[in-house]
Amino acid sequence: MPPVHQPGHQALRRHRYNIPGGIYLITTTTHRRQRLFSDFSPARRMARQFARRDLCAGVELLAWVLMPDHVHWLVQLQGDTSLAQWTTRMKSGSARRFNQATGHQGPVWARAYHDHALRRNADIKACARYLVANPLRAGLAENIGDYPFWDAVWL
């Protein structure tokens, strides 16, 4: 029996498009789902990257939460920056600085990512609340204030 071709992430990228000013929920995992951010110090080092102006250029980072093996970002595109450009910049820049700071070697992030465009009438704050509540649903904290690796512009 011949092998079955599975299009994988390339098929997803083929239909990806950008809406200027659009708001997107982006999720990316660590390489091979390694739990790189289970401990406070490495997680803090990665979380600091999300505040870097050079990495956030072209988007407004509305909310984010860093989990032990993945991250969720809620972003609004600005100017002519594409989702792919920003995601590549954020992932490569944060990984490079993370590796320098921690001595980790090799990839930090998986190559692929998932994105979801929010509709114009979507309740963006509700989406952000859902996003930052991930640590509660994962059993990492009982109160969101007890989990240090998240932020939202509405605070």
URGIVEN-V585383 format. One record per residue. N is the residue number from 1. SS is DSSP state (helix for helix, strand for strand, loop for the rest). Layout:
N/SS  N/SS
This chain:
1/loop  2/loop  3/loop  4/loop  5/loop  6/loop  7/loop  8/helix  9/helix  10/helix  11/helix  12/helix  13/helix  14/helix  15/loop  16/loop  17/loop  18/loop  19/loop  20/loop  21/loop  22/loop  23/strand  24/strand  25/strand  26/strand  27/strand  28/strand  29/strand  30/strand  31/helix  32/helix  33/helix  34/loop  35/loop  36/loop  37/loop  38/loop  39/loop  40/helix  41/helix  42/helix  43/helix  44/helix  45/helix  46/helix  47/helix  48/helix  49/helix  50/loop  51/loop  52/loop  53/helix  54/helix  55/helix  56/helix  57/loop  58/loop  59/strand  60/strand  61/strand  62/strand  63/strand  64/strand  65/strand  66/strand  67/loop  68/loop  69/loop  70/strand  71/strand  72/strand  73/strand  74/strand  75/strand  76/strand  77/strand  78/loop  79/loop  80/loop  81/loop  82/loop  83/helix  84/helix  85/helix  86/helix  87/helix  88/helix  89/helix  90/helix  91/helix  92/helix  93/helix  94/helix  95/helix  96/helix  97/helix  98/helix  99/helix  100/helix  101/helix  102/helix  103/loop  104/loop  105/loop  106/loop  107/loop  108/loop  109/strand  110/loop  111/loop  112/loop  113/loop  114/strand  115/strand  116/strand  117/strand  118/loop  119/loop  120/loop  121/loop  122/loop  123/loop  124/helix  125/helix  126/helix  127/helix  128/helix  129/helix  130/helix  131/helix  132/helix  133/loop  134/helix  135/helix  136/helix  137/helix  138/loop  139/loop  140/loop  141/loop  142/loop  143/loop  144/helix  145/helix  146/helix  147/loop  148/loop  149/loop  150/strand  151/strand  152/strand  153/loop  154/loop  155/loop
